[in-house]
Amino acid sequence: MKEFKNKHIGSYGVILDGGKIALIKKSRGGYKGKLDLPGGGIEHGELPIDALKREMMEELGIEIHNIKLLDVSSVTFKWHLDENTIEDLHHIGIFYTADFKSKDLKTTEDGQDSLGAKWYPITELKKEELSPFTILVLEKLGHSFHKTLRS
């Protein structure tokens, strides 16, 4: 089994509507099957805020405005890239809050890594169904998870 180190830097949206948050379900990658913040990689020469706007349109199908920087953080984790390869990923995220005009989210696959978006009541989310970034942001916003749940 071979192992390699990698890093990924992306812009992510924390899109809130009252007690709900817009999340996508991941179709591939290290967070496959998890609920994740919409967003993704910053393309060469792209400003982080422009990456955010592009990703919100691609994954949520919405235009955003009144964008504010919330936090910058990172996580590291290992996952099986394939049956012979483990990726040790350092995932760096730039997190923004933003307002939106339409609550209608894109519920279909984006053809890349989202199985579709949905509004989720924050108080009903379970830690084990969330990506590490989603957990970080929700905890930063003051949401606490039940102590019986494991990371």
C-alpha positions as CSV (number, residue, x, y, z in Angstrom):
1,M,0.0,0.0,0.0
2,K,1.4,3.4,-1.0
3,E,0.7,6.6,0.9
4,F,1.2,10.2,-0.3
5,K,0.6,13.6,1.2
6,N,-1.5,16.1,-0.5
7,K,-3.1,19.5,0.2
8,H,-6.3,21.1,-1.1
9,I,-7.4,24.7,-0.6
10,G,-10.9,25.8,-1.2
11,S,-13.6,28.4,-0.6
12,Y,-16.8,27.2,1.2
13,G,-20.2,28.8,1.8
14,V,-22.0,28.9,5.1
15,I,-25.5,29.6,3.7
16,L,-28.0,29.9,6.5
17,D,-31.8,30.4,6.5
18,G,-33.0,30.8,10.1
19,G,-32.3,27.5,11.8
20,K,-31.4,25.7,8.5
21,I,-28.1,25.3,6.6
22,A,-27.6,24.5,2.9
23,L,-25.4,21.4,2.6
24,I,-24.5,19.0,-0.3
25,K,-24.1,15.3,-0.1
26,K,-20.7,14.2,-1.4
27,S,-20.6,11.6,-4.2
28,R,-16.9,11.0,-4.1
29,G,-13.6,11.8,-2.4
30,G,-12.6,11.6,1.2
31,Y,-16.0,12.9,2.4
32,K,-18.0,10.5,0.2
33,G,-21.5,10.0,1.6
34,K,-21.1,12.9,4.1
35,L,-23.0,16.2,4.2
36,D,-20.6,19.0,3.4
37,L,-20.5,22.7,3.0
38,P,-21.0,23.8,-0.6
39,G,-17.8,25.0,-2.2
40,G,-14.5,23.7,-3.6
41,G,-11.1,24.2,-5.0
42,I,-9.8,27.6,-6.1
43,E,-8.7,27.5,-9.7
44,H,-5.3,28.9,-10.8
45,G,-5.4,32.7,-10.7
46,E,-8.9,32.8,-9.2
47,L,-9.7,34.9,-6.2
48,P,-11.1,32.9,-3.3
49,I,-14.3,35.0,-3.3
50,D,-14.8,34.4,-7.0
51,A,-14.3,30.6,-6.4
52,L,-17.0,30.9,-3.8
53,K,-19.5,32.5,-6.1
54,R,-18.8,30.0,-8.9
55,E,-19.1,27.0,-6.5
56,M,-22.4,28.3,-5.1
57,M,-23.8,28.5,-8.6
58,E,-22.4,25.0,-9.5
59,E,-23.5,23.2,-6.4
60,L,-26.5,25.2,-5.0
61,G,-27.7,26.9,-8.1
62,I,-27.9,30.2,-6.4
63,E,-26.3,33.6,-6.6
64,I,-24.9,35.1,-3.4
65,H,-24.3,38.6,-2.2
66,N,-23.3,40.4,1.1
67,I,-20.4,37.9,1.4
68,K,-18.4,38.0,4.7
69,L,-15.3,36.1,5.7
70,L,-16.2,33.8,8.6
71,D,-13.0,31.8,9.3
72,V,-10.0,30.1,7.8
73,S,-9.1,26.6,9.1
74,S,-7.9,23.2,8.2
75,V,-8.2,19.5,8.9
76,T,-6.0,16.6,8.1
77,F,-7.2,13.1,7.5
78,K,-6.3,9.9,5.6
79,W,-8.6,8.1,3.2
80,H,-8.3,5.3,0.6
81,L,-8.0,7.0,-2.8
82,D,-8.1,3.5,-4.3
83,E,-7.4,-0.1,-3.0
84,N,-3.7,0.5,-3.2
85,T,-3.3,4.1,-2.2
86,I,-3.9,6.2,0.9
87,E,-4.0,9.9,0.7
88,D,-3.0,11.9,3.7
89,L,-4.9,15.1,3.0
90,H,-4.3,18.5,4.5
91,H,-7.6,20.3,3.6
92,I,-7.5,24.1,4.0
93,G,-10.8,25.9,3.9
94,I,-11.8,29.6,3.6
95,F,-15.3,29.9,5.0
96,Y,-17.7,32.7,4.1
97,T,-21.3,33.6,5.1
98,A,-23.5,35.1,2.4
99,D,-27.0,36.1,1.7
100,F,-29.1,34.8,-1.3
101,K,-32.1,35.8,-3.3
102,S,-33.7,32.4,-3.9
103,K,-34.2,29.5,-1.4
104,D,-34.6,27.0,-4.3
105,L,-31.5,24.9,-4.2
106,K,-30.2,22.6,-7.0
107,T,-31.3,19.2,-5.8
108,T,-29.6,17.3,-8.7
109,E,-26.0,16.1,-9.1
110,D,-23.5,18.6,-10.3
111,G,-21.5,16.0,-12.3
112,Q,-18.5,16.5,-10.2
113,D,-18.8,15.6,-6.5
114,S,-22.3,16.7,-5.3
115,L,-25.3,14.5,-5.2
116,G,-27.5,17.6,-4.7
117,A,-28.2,20.3,-2.2
118,K,-30.8,20.5,0.5
119,W,-31.8,22.7,3.5
120,Y,-31.1,20.9,6.7
121,P,-32.4,21.9,10.2
122,I,-29.2,22.4,12.1
123,T,-30.5,21.0,15.4
124,E,-31.3,17.7,13.6
125,L,-27.8,17.1,12.2
126,K,-25.8,14.2,13.6
127,K,-22.0,14.6,13.9
128,E,-21.3,11.2,12.2
129,E,-23.1,12.3,9.0
130,L,-21.1,15.5,8.6
131,S,-17.8,16.4,7.0
132,P,-15.0,17.7,9.2
133,F,-15.4,21.2,7.8
134,T,-19.2,21.2,8.5
135,I,-18.5,20.2,12.1
136,L,-15.9,22.9,12.5
137,V,-18.2,25.6,11.2
138,L,-21.3,24.5,13.2
139,E,-19.2,24.4,16.4
140,K,-17.8,27.9,15.6
141,L,-21.4,29.1,15.2
142,G,-22.2,27.7,18.6
143,H,-23.9,24.4,17.8
144,S,-23.0,21.6,20.2
145,F,-23.3,17.9,19.4
146,H,-24.5,15.3,21.8
147,K,-21.6,13.8,23.8
148,T,-22.6,10.3,22.9
149,L,-21.7,10.9,19.3
150,R,-18.2,10.1,18.2
151,S,-16.1,12.1,15.8
